[in-house]
């Protein structure tokens, strides 16, 4: 993107060029325009604005259209506002620099050169859809309940950035109303998708959940944030967000059903983060474990390092072997075997205007 000049050219400069080219001084110009010499002087130096009346007078004197003079004046006034705005933006950089700028740059939300402080601040504010950092604070502190929780997080800037990255891709007007009963009825068919390929079932998961009014988004984690997933409600819709830390299918499916547990079990004003240690998180863990591996089957889970037993058990209950392996590893505390059963994948976060996530196995 071409950078705009860091100066503003008064319309008077162009008037003075015409005067010089035609051998007319300020006194003569004031007589021709029918205004005082002081007014011409102030006009030439940009101290007064070019009025519509003077633009018409200039058209008669110079044979240059009034529209042209008005456009020059509008450009000058716009540039003045822009330069003042850039100065105000640059002054906010010391606050903005504490946000994960490299992360935002990797996702495509920041593209200004690193020396362009005003440009970076403008892009960060656009990302959060606010006009200033103080407006961001007010919006998140006084907004819906989950935002207040996010602001209280020790890593609030990273968390706000990660949450907003998901919200930027949601068009709430296109969503179906949230249907809790339909979501409950959908769980087993969602679970069965784990047997497929990640590059196919991620879009299927997103579409299936959207059909019952649930937003699912996969957004890369902000380095150091340490959160696998989050659930909150916005515009009467639950937003389930996964970072897929580790990028294995057992973590993906457990975190997904953990977050869906929050949607079905807990009230719709909170912000639920997988790294929290409270009763709600324990309940969501139990919901995920029991949905993926029914309690009546859990007693038969393999306990030895046997890949074939894990695969047979997974086939018996209709889930991916990696899910069963992950459960066995958690139950036994033995994580040093069987990793070839887990499916690894990466996902490509969409552009700022995209509403899709693509998983690649």
N, C-alpha and C positions, 0 to 999 in steps of 0.2 A: 504494500500500500504506500503510495507516494505521500511523503510528509508535507503538510501545509507549512508555508513560510512562518517564521517567528516574528513577523512584523505586520503592520497594517498601513496601507497607503491611503492617505486622505484624498478625497475627491478634489480638494484644492490643488494637489500636485498636478493632476491632469488639466485642470483649468489654467494653472500657471504655464504648463507646457504649451497650451494653445496660445496664451497671451504672448509668450516669448516668440513663438513661431510667426505671430502676426504683428509683432512690434507694438504691442499695447501694454501700457503700464497700469498699475492699480487705480490711479486716479481716473484714467480714461475708462477703465472697466467699470468703475462705480457709476460713471455718468451713463454709459451704455445700458447698464442693468437697471439704473434708476434706484440705486441704494447708496448708502454712505460708504466712504472709504474704509471706515472702521469695520463695517460688515464684510467688505471684500477681503480685508486683511485677515479677519477671523475665519472667513470661509477658506482662504488659501492655506491657513495653518491648521485646519481641522478643529477649530475651537467652537464653531457653530455648525449645525447640521445643514445639509442642503435641503431646502424646502421644495415642495412641489411647484410653488410659484416661481422660485428662482430657476428650477430646472426648465420650466417653460421659457423663461426669459433667456436662459443660456441657449436654448434651441434657436431663438430668433437671432441672437448675437453671433453664435458660432456656426450655425447650420448643422450642428450635431444634435440628434434627436434628444428630447427630454427623457425618453425611455432609457437611453444610453447613460445619461447623467444619473438618473435614478438608480440604475443597476450598479454603477460605480459606488454610489453612496451606500446602497444596501450592503454591498460587499465589504466596504470599509467598516460599517457598523457591526456587521457579523464578525469580522476579524477582530474588532476590539473586544467583543463579548467572548470570542473564542480564546484570545490571549489571556484575558482576565480569568476565564475558567481554567485554562491550563495552569496558571500560576496557583490557583486554589487547589487544583488536583495535585500538583507537584508537592504542595505543602503537606498533603496527607500521606505521602509515600512512607514516612517513618512509621505509620500505623499499618499500612498495607503490606510492607515488606515482611511482616511476621506471619502472613498467610503463606500457604505452600505454593509459591509462585511457579516453581519448577513443575510441580504436579499439574497446575492449571495450564501451563505451557504444553505439557505432554498430552493433555486432553484436548488442546486446541482452543481453549478459551482465552489465552493470552498469547499474543503474537508480536507485540511491540518490541523494539530493540531494547536491550537491557539498560541502555543509558537514557531511554525515554521514560522518565519517571511519571510524567503526566499521562502518557499513553497507557502505561501499565495500570495506573490507578483507575483510569477510565474503564479499562477492560474488566478489572476486578469488580468495580461497582456495577457494570453492566451484567456481569455474571450473577451477582446477587440481586440484580434488579432494584437498586437503590441509587440515590443521587449523592450520597456522602457516607463516610464511615459512621458519623453520628446517627444518620438515618438507619444504617444497618443495625447499630446497637438498639435503637428504639424499636425497629421492626421485630427483631428477635426477642427482645426483652418484653415487649408489650403484645406480641402476637399470640398465636395459638399456643396451648400449654406446652407442647413438646419442645418448642423453641426455647422456653425458659430453662428447661432441663439441659438442653444442649449448651446454652450459654454458661451454665454452672460447671460444665465439664472442664477438668484441668487442661485438656487439649481442645478447647472450644473452637479455635480458629480452624484447626484441621478437621474437626468434626462438622462444623458448619459448612465447610467447603465440600466435604464428601457427601453430606446429605443433599446439599443444593445441586450437586452434579447429577443426582438422580432426578430431582424435581424439575430440572430444566428440560427433561425429555418427555414430560407428561402433559398431555392435553386432556384436562379433566372433562371438557365438554363432549369428548368422544367416548368416555367410559360408560359402561353399563352401571346401573345402581348396584351398590354392594348388597349381596345376597348371602347371608351367613349360612343358611340351610343348604343352599346350592354349593357353597364352598365345602361344607362337611361331606356332602355327597360326592364331591369331586376327588377327594383325597386318594382313594384307592387307584383311580385311573391315573392320577399324577404319579403315584408311586411306581406304577407299572412302566412308566416312561423311562425309568432308570436303566432298563434293559437295552435301550437303544443307544444311538450314537449322540454324544454331546452336541455335535454341530447340527443335529436335527432336533433334539429334545429341548434345548434351551429356548428356541423360538416357540415350540409347542407349549412349553410351560408358561411363557409370557402370554401367549394368546389364550390359553385355557383359563388362566387366572383372570385375565382381563374380561372374559365372558361372564364372570361372577362379580365384577367390580373391584378386583384386587390388582394393584399395580405391582409388578415384579421388575426390578432393575438390577443388573449386575454392573457394579462400578468398581474399578480397581481401587485398592486401598491406598490411602495416603500413607506414605512410608512412616512407620513409627506409631501410627494411630492404634493398631492392634485390635481392630474390631472385625469379627467375621460377618456380622449381620446387624440389621436394625429394623425396627417396625415402628411406625407412627401413623397417625391418621391426618389427612388433609382433604378438605372439601368433602367430608363424609366418606372418603375412600381410604382403605388401608394401603400404605406403601411399604412393601417388603423389599429391602435392599441388601444385597449380598456383595461382599468383597472377594469371596472365594480365595481366602488366604491359603496357600499351599496348593491350590488348584488341582485337587483330586476329587473324584466323584463322591467318595464317602463324606468328605467335608461339605461339599455342595448340598447333598441331599439331607444330611442331618441339620445343617443350618437352615435350609429352606423350611423343613417341617418344624423346626424350633420356632422360626418366625411366624409360621402359620398357626402354631400353638398360641402365640400371643394374640393373633387376630381373633381366634375362636374363644379363648379363655379369659381375656383381660379387657379392662375398660378402654374406651377409645380416646382418651385424652393424654395418654402417656407416651414417653419415648422409651423404647425397650432396646437395650444394647447388649450384645452377647457377652461382653466382658464384665458386665455388672454381676455382683454376687448377692442375689436377694431371692425371696420366695418365688417371685414371678419367673425369674430365670430358671430356677430349679423345676418349676411346673412345666415350663416350655421344653426343658431338656427331657423330662419324662414323657411329654406328649410326642416329641420327635422319636424317642427310642421305641415307644409302644406302637407308633404308627408304622415305622419302618420294619420292625420285627415284633409281631404280636406277642403279648406276654405269655400266651399259652404255648408259643413255639420257643420262647427264649430259653427255657430249661434244657432244650436239646441243642443249644449252640455248641459248636466244636470248642474244645478247650486245648487241643494239642496243635502243634505246628503242621497241620495237614491241609494243603491247598485243595486236595480233592474233596475233603469233607466240607470245607467252606463252599466250594462250588456246588456240591450236592444240596447243601442246606439252602443256598441262595436260589437254586432252581426250584426247590420244593416250595418256597414261600413267594417266589416270583419277583425277586429284586436282583440288582446287580451284585456280583460277588464282592466288589469293593466295599459295598455297604456292610455286608456281613463281616468282612475282614476288619473293617474299622471298629465295629461293635466288639468283636472278639479281642482286638488289641486294647480297647478301652477297659473291657472287663478284666483282662488278665494283666494289664500293665506291660505287656510284652509287645513292643513296637518294631522289633528288629527282624521281622520276617514277612513274607507274603506280599511285598509291595508291588510285585508284577501283576497282581489282581486288580490293583487300583488303576483307574483310568485317569490319566493326566490330561488336562486341557488348558489352553489359554483362551482368553476372550478379548475381542476387539471392541473397545468402547466406541459407541457411535459419535458422530460429530455433534456440535452444539444443537443442531436442528434435528438430529435423528431421534427416533423413538424405538430403536431396536438395539439389541446386543447380539453379537455373533460369537458363538463358542466354536473353538477349533480344537479338535482332539489331537 
